Amino acid sequence: MKIGCHGLVWTGNFDTPGIRHAVTQTRQAGFDLIEFPLMDPATFDSKTARAALDDEGIEATGSLGLSAETDISSEDPARVQAGEDLLNRAVDVLAELGSQHLCGVIYSAMQKYDAPATEAGIDNSRTVIGNVAGRAAEAGISVSVEVTNRYESNVLNTARQAREFVSGMTPPVGVHLDTYHMNIEESSMFAPVLETAAELDYVHIGESHRGYLGTGSVDFASFFKALHQIDYDGPVVFESFSSTVVSPTLTSALGIWRNLWEDGADLGAHANAFIRGHLAASASLRHH
């Protein structure tokens, strides 16, 4: 199992200095991998990133959220095609990095919608995700769809919806669970993990208020016990945001109206220890 950290804990600028800083900070905090936000994969410096990863001896994954202009759950063919093109470029970047995972809100725009998703829109989304997964599989990359809350998508808000969405896809598409979103939408932190045991391929760890782990209302003990029960062995990645780091645009999109941290180094080191501690405690249950 690889324990990772989202790059936006360290920097909001993924230019050459930003990439190197984020990779170095990830390794210094004790993580095994960094999750790069590939919001604009066309401008991402994969050569610098690959060199930094090799220098620090860690791995990378990639994630992104689509915009209204690249919304593959739209009924507008131009937007659907723009979204597919963007996701294909993200796959190419990750292949250059030697990465094995693409995840995030890649099935719709990351925004609050004014109406439920349409059947035609969901069909468009599934078709594109299937196409992208096929391209990714050729490069040894798995694709996972992140279950998010109702204010960030109208397509996948629960683990059950995600399991149904990816059902029957070839190559297989995984489910990506996030404790921050689960804490809003699910009835527990345990059952959704068991329900997606066969599909679960990626995990985000975030507190209810996106601050220091263990200071909010997320039932992490139940969640980690569930991961242990299904023998989950995929990435477990810490995610948190502060407007001291992320751009004003993302601050607005994520509703970061108050900051619960300013020191990413301290936050990251704490998260690494917190996650590893819970994993060790859950693993000890085999002796009970």
C-alpha positions as YAML, in Angstrom:
chain: A
units: angstrom
residues:
- id: 1
  name: MET
  ca: [0.00, 0.00, 0.00]
- id: 2
  name: LYS
  ca: [1.29, 3.46, -0.95]
- id: 3
  name: ILE
  ca: [0.56, 6.46, 1.28]
- id: 4
  name: GLY
  ca: [0.47, 9.77, -0.56]
- id: 5
  name: CYS
  ca: [-0.31, 13.47, -0.38]
- id: 6
  name: HIS
  ca: [-2.11, 15.80, -2.76]
- id: 7
  name: GLY
  ca: [0.25, 18.35, -4.32]
- id: 8
  name: LEU
  ca: [-1.97, 21.29, -3.34]
- id: 9
  name: VAL
  ca: [-0.94, 20.80, 0.28]
- id: 10
  name: TRP
  ca: [2.46, 22.16, -0.76]
- id: 11
  name: THR
  ca: [1.92, 24.65, -3.58]
- id: 12
  name: GLY
  ca: [-0.66, 26.19, -5.89]
- id: 13
  name: ASN
  ca: [1.82, 26.76, -8.71]
- id: 14
  name: PHE
  ca: [2.95, 23.74, -10.66]
- id: 15
  name: ASP
  ca: [5.63, 25.47, -12.68]
- id: 16
  name: THR
  ca: [9.20, 24.10, -12.57]
- id: 17
  name: PRO
  ca: [10.02, 25.41, -9.05]
- id: 18
  name: GLY
  ca: [6.56, 24.48, -7.78]
- id: 19
  name: ILE
  ca: [6.78, 20.90, -9.02]
- id: 20
  name: ARG
  ca: [10.20, 20.38, -7.48]
- id: 21
  name: HIS
  ca: [9.11, 21.95, -4.19]
- id: 22
  name: ALA
  ca: [5.98, 19.79, -3.98]
- id: 23
  name: VAL
  ca: [7.86, 16.56, -4.72]
- id: 24
  name: THR
  ca: [10.59, 17.36, -2.19]
- id: 25
  name: GLN
  ca: [8.07, 18.27, 0.51]
- id: 26
  name: THR
  ca: [6.11, 15.08, -0.13]
- id: 27
  name: ARG
  ca: [9.19, 12.95, 0.40]
- id: 28
  name: GLN
  ca: [10.37, 14.93, 3.44]
- id: 29
  name: ALA
  ca: [6.96, 14.47, 5.09]
- id: 30
  name: GLY
  ca: [7.37, 10.69, 4.76]
- id: 31
  name: PHE
  ca: [4.91, 9.93, 1.94]
- id: 32
  name: ASP
  ca: [5.40, 7.36, -0.79]
- id: 33
  name: LEU
  ca: [3.73, 9.28, -3.60]
- id: 34
  name: ILE
  ca: [2.42, 12.66, -4.69]
- id: 35
  name: GLU
  ca: [-0.91, 13.25, -6.40]
- id: 36
  name: PHE
  ca: [-0.47, 15.92, -9.07]
- id: 37
  name: PRO
  ca: [-3.49, 18.09, -9.89]
- id: 38
  name: LEU
  ca: [-3.59, 18.01, -13.70]
- id: 39
  name: MET
  ca: [-6.11, 20.79, -14.21]
- id: 40
  name: ASP
  ca: [-4.23, 21.87, -17.37]
- id: 41
  name: PRO
  ca: [-2.32, 18.81, -18.54]
- id: 42
  name: ALA
  ca: [-1.34, 20.55, -21.78]
- id: 43
  name: THR
  ca: [1.00, 22.87, -19.87]
- id: 44
  name: PHE
  ca: [2.20, 20.44, -17.19]
- id: 45
  name: ASP
  ca: [5.98, 20.00, -17.28]
- id: 46
  name: SER
  ca: [6.15, 16.21, -17.19]
- id: 47
  name: LYS
  ca: [9.91, 16.19, -17.88]
- id: 48
  name: THR
  ca: [10.64, 18.23, -14.75]
- id: 49
  name: ALA
  ca: [8.18, 16.18, -12.73]
- id: 50
  name: ARG
  ca: [9.68, 12.86, -13.81]
- id: 51
  name: ALA
  ca: [13.18, 14.07, -12.93]
- id: 52
  name: ALA
  ca: [12.02, 15.30, -9.50]
- id: 53
  name: LEU
  ca: [10.27, 12.01, -8.78]
- id: 54
  name: ASP
  ca: [13.37, 10.05, -9.72]
- id: 55
  name: ASP
  ca: [15.58, 12.32, -7.59]
- id: 56
  name: GLU
  ca: [13.37, 11.91, -4.51]
- id: 57
  name: GLY
  ca: [12.50, 8.24, -5.03]
- id: 58
  name: ILE
  ca: [8.72, 8.59, -4.87]
- id: 59
  name: GLU
  ca: [5.84, 7.85, -7.25]
- id: 60
  name: ALA
  ca: [3.03, 9.99, -8.68]
- id: 61
  name: THR
  ca: [-0.65, 9.76, -9.46]
- id: 62
  name: GLY
  ca: [-2.80, 12.36, -11.21]
- id: 63
  name: SER
  ca: [-6.24, 13.83, -10.70]
- id: 64
  name: LEU
  ca: [-8.41, 16.58, -12.05]
- id: 65
  name: GLY
  ca: [-11.92, 17.97, -12.09]
- id: 66
  name: LEU
  ca: [-13.57, 18.88, -15.38]
- id: 67
  name: SER
  ca: [-14.95, 22.36, -16.09]
- id: 68
  name: ALA
  ca: [-18.28, 23.34, -17.63]
- id: 69
  name: GLU
  ca: [-16.50, 23.65, -20.99]
- id: 70
  name: THR
  ca: [-15.11, 20.10, -20.75]
- id: 71
  name: ASP
  ca: [-18.13, 18.45, -19.09]
- id: 72
  name: ILE
  ca: [-18.46, 14.95, -20.55]
- id: 73
  name: SER
  ca: [-21.84, 14.53, -18.81]
- id: 74
  name: SER
  ca: [-23.17, 17.34, -21.00]
- id: 75
  name: GLU
  ca: [-25.49, 16.77, -23.95]
- id: 76
  name: ASP
  ca: [-23.38, 19.21, -25.98]
- id: 77
  name: PRO
  ca: [-21.12, 17.16, -28.31]
- id: 78
  name: ALA
  ca: [-18.47, 19.91, -28.38]
- id: 79
  name: ARG
  ca: [-18.11, 19.92, -24.59]
- id: 80
  name: VAL
  ca: [-18.04, 16.14, -24.46]
- id: 81
  name: GLN
  ca: [-15.30, 15.99, -27.08]
- id: 82
  name: ALA
  ca: [-13.31, 18.72, -25.31]
- id: 83
  name: GLY
  ca: [-13.51, 16.72, -22.10]
- id: 84
  name: GLU
  ca: [-12.36, 13.53, -23.78]
- id: 85
  name: ASP
  ca: [-9.43, 15.36, -25.36]
- id: 86
  name: LEU
  ca: [-8.44, 16.79, -21.96]
- id: 87
  name: LEU
  ca: [-8.60, 13.40, -20.24]
- id: 88
  name: ASN
  ca: [-6.57, 11.79, -23.02]
- id: 89
  name: ARG
  ca: [-3.88, 14.41, -22.56]
- id: 90
  name: ALA
  ca: [-3.88, 13.71, -18.81]
- id: 91
  name: VAL
  ca: [-3.34, 10.02, -19.58]
- id: 92
  name: ASP
  ca: [-0.39, 10.93, -21.81]
- id: 93
  name: VAL
  ca: [1.17, 13.03, -19.04]
- id: 94
  name: LEU
  ca: [0.81, 10.24, -16.51]
- id: 95
  name: ALA
  ca: [2.35, 7.77, -18.94]
- id: 96
  name: GLU
  ca: [5.35, 10.09, -19.20]
- id: 97
  name: LEU
  ca: [5.59, 10.08, -15.40]
- id: 98
  name: GLY
  ca: [5.39, 6.31, -15.14]
- id: 99
  name: SER
  ca: [2.21, 6.70, -13.09]
- id: 100
  name: GLN
  ca: [-0.41, 3.99, -12.60]
- id: 101
  name: HIS
  ca: [-3.48, 6.03, -11.59]
- id: 102
  name: LEU
  ca: [-5.80, 8.71, -12.99]
- id: 103
  name: CYS
  ca: [-8.65, 9.72, -10.71]
- id: 104
  name: GLY
  ca: [-10.88, 12.58, -9.60]
- id: 105
  name: VAL
  ca: [-14.06, 14.24, -10.84]
- id: 106
  name: ILE
  ca: [-13.38, 13.13, -14.39]
- id: 107
  name: TYR
  ca: [-16.95, 12.15, -15.26]
- id: 108
  name: SER
  ca: [-18.65, 15.58, -14.98]
- id: 109
  name: ALA
  ca: [-17.81, 19.20, -14.29]
- id: 110
  name: MET
  ca: [-16.69, 19.86, -10.73]
- id: 111
  name: GLN
  ca: [-19.42, 22.35, -9.87]
- id: 112
  name: LYS
  ca: [-22.85, 22.75, -8.32]
- id: 113
  name: TYR
  ca: [-25.51, 21.86, -10.87]
- id: 114
  name: ASP
  ca: [-29.01, 23.30, -11.02]
- id: 115
  name: ALA
  ca: [-30.74, 20.03, -11.96]
- id: 116
  name: PRO
  ca: [-30.19, 16.26, -11.80]
- id: 117
  name: ALA
  ca: [-28.00, 14.61, -14.38]
- id: 118
  name: THR
  ca: [-29.84, 13.43, -17.48]
- id: 119
  name: GLU
  ca: [-29.83, 9.86, -18.75]
- id: 120
  name: ALA
  ca: [-28.24, 11.01, -22.00]
- id: 121
  name: GLY
  ca: [-25.58, 12.93, -20.10]
- id: 122
  name: ILE
  ca: [-24.68, 9.93, -17.96]
- id: 123
  name: ASP
  ca: [-24.48, 7.77, -21.09]
- id: 124
  name: ASN
  ca: [-22.10, 10.30, -22.63]
- id: 125
  name: SER
  ca: [-19.99, 10.26, -19.49]
- id: 126
  name: ARG
  ca: [-19.80, 6.47, -19.35]
- id: 127
  name: THR
  ca: [-18.85, 6.29, -23.01]
- id: 128
  name: VAL
  ca: [-15.99, 8.76, -22.65]
- id: 129
  name: ILE
  ca: [-14.72, 7.22, -19.42]
- id: 130
  name: GLY
  ca: [-14.70, 3.85, -21.16]
- id: 131
  name: ASN
  ca: [-12.73, 5.28, -24.08]
- id: 132
  name: VAL
  ca: [-10.22, 6.98, -21.78]
- id: 133
  name: ALA
  ca: [-9.84, 3.84, -19.66]
- id: 134
  name: GLY
  ca: [-8.98, 1.89, -22.80]
- id: 135
  name: ARG
  ca: [-6.28, 4.38, -23.74]
- id: 136
  name: ALA
  ca: [-4.99, 4.40, -20.16]
- id: 137
  name: ALA
  ca: [-4.86, 0.61, -19.93]
- id: 138
  name: GLU
  ca: [-2.46, 0.53, -22.87]
- id: 139
  name: ALA
  ca: [-0.06, 2.61, -20.77]
- id: 140
  name: GLY
  ca: [-0.57, 0.55, -17.60]
- id: 141
  name: ILE
  ca: [-2.74, 3.23, -15.98]
- id: 142
  name: SER
  ca: [-5.96, 2.54, -14.09]
- id: 143
  name: VAL
  ca: [-8.83, 5.02, -14.11]
- id: 144
  name: SER
  ca: [-11.03, 5.64, -11.05]
- id: 145
  name: VAL
  ca: [-14.08, 7.89, -10.67]
- id: 146
  name: GLU
  ca: [-14.24, 9.90, -7.45]
- id: 147
  name: VAL
  ca: [-17.48, 9.93, -5.48]
- id: 148
  name: THR
  ca: [-18.08, 13.53, -4.51]
- id: 149
  name: ASN
  ca: [-20.75, 15.52, -2.69]
- id: 150
  name: ARG
  ca: [-23.87, 17.08, -4.21]
- id: 151
  name: TYR
  ca: [-22.28, 20.52, -4.38]
- id: 152
  name: GLU
  ca: [-19.45, 19.34, -6.64]
- id: 153
  name: SER
  ca: [-21.28, 17.01, -9.06]
- id: 154
  name: ASN
  ca: [-24.75, 15.70, -9.84]
- id: 155
  name: VAL
  ca: [-23.56, 12.36, -11.26]
- id: 156
  name: LEU
  ca: [-21.82, 10.37, -8.49]
- id: 157
  name: ASN
  ca: [-22.63, 11.24, -4.87]
- id: 158
  name: THR
  ca: [-22.58, 7.78, -3.28]
- id: 159
  name: ALA
  ca: [-20.49, 4.64, -3.49]
- id: 160
  name: ARG
  ca: [-23.49, 2.71, -4.78]
- id: 161
  name: GLN
  ca: [-23.95, 5.15, -7.67]
- id: 162
  name: ALA
  ca: [-20.27, 4.79, -8.54]
- id: 163
  name: ARG
  ca: [-20.41, 1.00, -8.44]
- id: 164
  name: GLU
  ca: [-23.39, 1.05, -10.82]
- id: 165
  name: PHE
  ca: [-21.68, 3.61, -13.07]
- id: 166
  name: VAL
  ca: [-18.55, 1.48, -13.60]
- id: 167
  name: SER
  ca: [-20.41, -1.85, -13.78]
- id: 168
  name: GLY
  ca: [-19.58, -3.83, -16.91]
- id: 169
  name: MET
  ca: [-16.91, -1.46, -18.20]
- id: 170
  name: THR
  ca: [-14.04, -3.00, -20.16]
- id: 171
  name: PRO
  ca: [-11.28, -2.43, -19.25]
- id: 172
  name: PRO
  ca: [-12.46, -2.12, -15.65]
- id: 173
  name: VAL
  ca: [-12.88, 1.37, -14.18]
- id: 174
  name: GLY
  ca: [-12.37, 1.73, -10.45]
- id: 175
  name: VAL
  ca: [-14.18, 3.61, -7.69]
- id: 176
  name: HIS
  ca: [-12.42, 6.39, -5.80]
- id: 177
  name: LEU
  ca: [-13.76, 7.08, -2.28]
- id: 178
  name: ASP
  ca: [-13.03, 10.26, -0.32]
- id: 179
  name: THR
  ca: [-13.76, 10.46, 3.40]
- id: 180
  name: TYR
  ca: [-14.57, 14.19, 3.22]
- id: 181
  name: HIS
  ca: [-17.35, 13.56, 0.71]
- id: 182
  name: MET
  ca: [-18.48, 10.33, 2.36]
- id: 183
  name: ASN
  ca: [-18.97, 12.19, 5.62]
- id: 184
  name: ILE
  ca: [-21.54, 14.38, 3.83]
- id: 185
  name: GLU
  ca: [-23.38, 11.86, 1.68]
- id: 186
  name: GLU
  ca: [-23.07, 8.33, 3.09]
- id: 187
  name: SER
  ca: [-24.93, 6.76, 5.99]
- id: 188
  name: SER
  ca: [-21.70, 5.37, 7.44]
- id: 189
  name: MET
  ca: [-17.98, 5.18, 6.78]
- id: 190
  name: PHE
  ca: [-17.95, 1.38, 6.83]
- id: 191
  name: ALA
  ca: [-20.66, 0.03, 4.52]
- id: 192
  name: PRO
  ca: [-19.65, 1.95, 1.36]
- id: 193
  name: VAL
  ca: [-16.16, 0.44, 1.49]
- id: 194
  name: LEU
  ca: [-17.58, -3.07, 1.71]
- id: 195
  name: GLU
  ca: [-20.09, -2.32, -1.04]
- id: 196
  name: THR
  ca: [-17.33, -1.29, -3.45]
- id: 197
  name: ALA
  ca: [-14.79, -3.88, -2.31]
- id: 198
  name: ALA
  ca: [-14.38, -5.28, -5.82]
- id: 199
  name: GLU
  ca: [-14.14, -1.86, -7.47]
- id: 200
  name: LEU
  ca: [-12.32, 0.28, -4.90]
- id: 201
  name: ASP
  ca: [-9.07, 1.42, -6.48]
- id: 202
  name: TYR
  ca: [-8.20, 4.76, -4.87]
- id: 203
  name: VAL
  ca: [-8.80, 6.51, -1.55]
- id: 204
  name: HIS
  ca: [-8.66, 10.13, -0.42]
- id: 205
  name: ILE
  ca: [-8.32, 10.90, 3.27]
- id: 206
  name: GLY
  ca: [-9.77, 14.27, 4.27]
- id: 207
  name: GLU
  ca: [-11.29, 15.65, 7.46]
- id: 208
  name: SER
  ca: [-14.86, 16.98, 7.64]
- id: 209
  name: HIS
  ca: [-13.59, 20.58, 7.56]
- id: 210
  name: ARG
  ca: [-10.51, 19.82, 5.37]
- id: 211
  name: GLY
  ca: [-8.18, 20.63, 8.26]
- id: 212
  name: TYR
  ca: [-5.94, 18.52, 10.50]
- id: 213
  name: LEU
  ca: [-6.97, 14.86, 10.54]
- id: 214
  name: GLY
  ca: [-8.63, 13.83, 13.78]
- id: 215
  name: THR
  ca: [-9.99, 17.29, 14.62]
- id: 216
  name: GLY
  ca: [-13.33, 16.98, 12.82]
- id: 217
  name: SER
  ca: [-16.27, 14.58, 12.68]
- id: 218
  name: VAL
  ca: [-15.07, 11.86, 10.26]
- id: 219
  name: ASP
  ca: [-15.20, 8.36, 11.77]
- id: 220
  name: PHE
  ca: [-11.74, 7.33, 10.60]
- id: 221
  name: ALA
  ca: [-11.59, 4.28, 12.86]
- id: 222
  name: SER
  ca: [-14.53, 2.67, 11.05]
- id: 223
  name: PHE
  ca: [-13.20, 3.64, 7.64]
- id: 224
  name: PHE
  ca: [-9.76, 2.14, 8.18]
- id: 225
  name: LYS
  ca: [-11.26, -1.00, 9.70]
- id: 226
  name: ALA
  ca: [-13.33, -1.38, 6.54]
- id: 227
  name: LEU
  ca: [-10.25, -0.99, 4.35]
- id: 228
  name: HIS
  ca: [-8.55, -3.69, 6.39]
- id: 229
  name: GLN
  ca: [-11.55, -6.01, 6.13]
- id: 230
  name: ILE
  ca: [-11.54, -5.92, 2.31]
- id: 231
  name: ASP
  ca: [-7.71, -6.19, 2.14]
- id: 232
  name: TYR
  ca: [-7.49, -2.89, 0.30]
- id: 233
  name: ASP
  ca: [-4.01, -2.36, -1.12]
- id: 234
  name: GLY
  ca: [-4.33, 0.71, -3.36]
- id: 235
  name: PRO
  ca: [-3.17, 4.30, -2.82]
- id: 236
  name: VAL
  ca: [-4.30, 6.13, 0.33]
- id: 237
  name: VAL
  ca: [-3.80, 9.85, -0.29]
- id: 238
  name: PHE
  ca: [-4.20, 12.80, 2.07]
- id: 239
  name: GLU
  ca: [-6.06, 15.80, 0.66]
- id: 240
  name: SER
  ca: [-6.56, 19.24, 2.21]
- id: 241
  name: PHE
  ca: [-6.88, 22.79, 0.91]
- id: 242
  name: SER
  ca: [-6.09, 26.29, 2.15]
- id: 243
  name: SER
  ca: [-6.40, 29.58, 0.30]
- id: 244
  name: THR
  ca: [-2.87, 30.36, 1.44]
- id: 245
  name: VAL
  ca: [-1.80, 27.79, -1.16]
- id: 246
  name: VAL
  ca: [-4.47, 27.22, -3.83]
- id: 247
  name: SER
  ca: [-5.49, 29.71, -6.50]
- id: 248
  name: PRO
  ca: [-8.44, 32.13, -6.04]
- id: 249
  name: THR
  ca: [-10.37, 30.18, -8.70]
- id: 250
  name: LEU
  ca: [-10.04, 26.88, -6.85]
- id: 251
  name: THR
  ca: [-10.64, 28.62, -3.52]
- id: 252
  name: SER
  ca: [-14.00, 29.74, -4.87]
- id: 253
  name: ALA
  ca: [-14.86, 26.39, -6.47]
- id: 254
  name: LEU
  ca: [-14.14, 24.50, -3.23]
- id: 255
  name: GLY
  ca: [-15.66, 27.10, -0.90]
- id: 256
  name: ILE
  ca: [-12.51, 27.67, 1.15]
- id: 257
  name: TRP
  ca: [-13.93, 30.62, 3.07]
- id: 258
  name: ARG
  ca: [-11.83, 30.00, 6.19]
- id: 259
  name: ASN
  ca: [-8.39, 28.49, 6.53]
- id: 260
  name: LEU
  ca: [-7.74, 25.78, 9.09]
- id: 261
  name: TRP
  ca: [-4.02, 25.63, 8.38]
- id: 262
  name: GLU
  ca: [-1.19, 27.68, 6.93]
- id: 263
  name: ASP
  ca: [1.84, 25.43, 7.44]
- id: 264
  name: GLY
  ca: [1.65, 22.66, 4.85]
- id: 265
  name: ALA
  ca: [4.81, 20.97, 6.13]
- id: 266
  name: ASP
  ca: [3.39, 20.51, 9.61]
- id: 267
  name: LEU
  ca: [-0.03, 19.48, 8.27]
- id: 268
  name: GLY
  ca: [1.49, 16.93, 5.90]
- id: 269
  name: ALA
  ca: [3.78, 15.35, 8.48]
- id: 270
  name: HIS
  ca: [0.83, 15.06, 10.87]
- id: 271
  name: ALA
  ca: [-1.34, 13.46, 8.17]
- id: 272
  name: ASN
  ca: [1.33, 10.91, 7.25]
- id: 273
  name: ALA
  ca: [1.67, 9.80, 10.87]
- id: 274
  name: PHE
  ca: [-2.11, 9.80, 11.38]
- id: 275
  name: ILE
  ca: [-2.81, 7.61, 8.36]
- id: 276
  name: ARG
  ca: [-0.02, 5.16, 9.09]
- id: 277
  name: GLY
  ca: [-1.12, 4.94, 12.70]
- id: 278
  name: HIS
  ca: [-4.68, 4.05, 11.74]
- id: 279
  name: LEU
  ca: [-3.50, 1.48, 9.21]
- id: 280
  name: ALA
  ca: [-1.28, -0.15, 11.83]
- id: 281
  name: ALA
  ca: [-4.08, -0.17, 14.40]
- id: 282
  name: SER
  ca: [-6.50, -1.75, 11.94]
- id: 283
  name: ALA
  ca: [-3.94, -4.37, 10.94]
- id: 284
  name: SER
  ca: [-3.55, -5.33, 14.60]
- id: 285
  name: LEU
  ca: [-7.15, -6.58, 14.59]
- id: 286
  name: ARG
  ca: [-5.92, -9.84, 13.08]
- id: 287
  name: HIS
  ca: [-4.63, -10.68, 16.58]
- id: 288
  name: HIS
  ca: [-7.99, -10.11, 18.30]
...
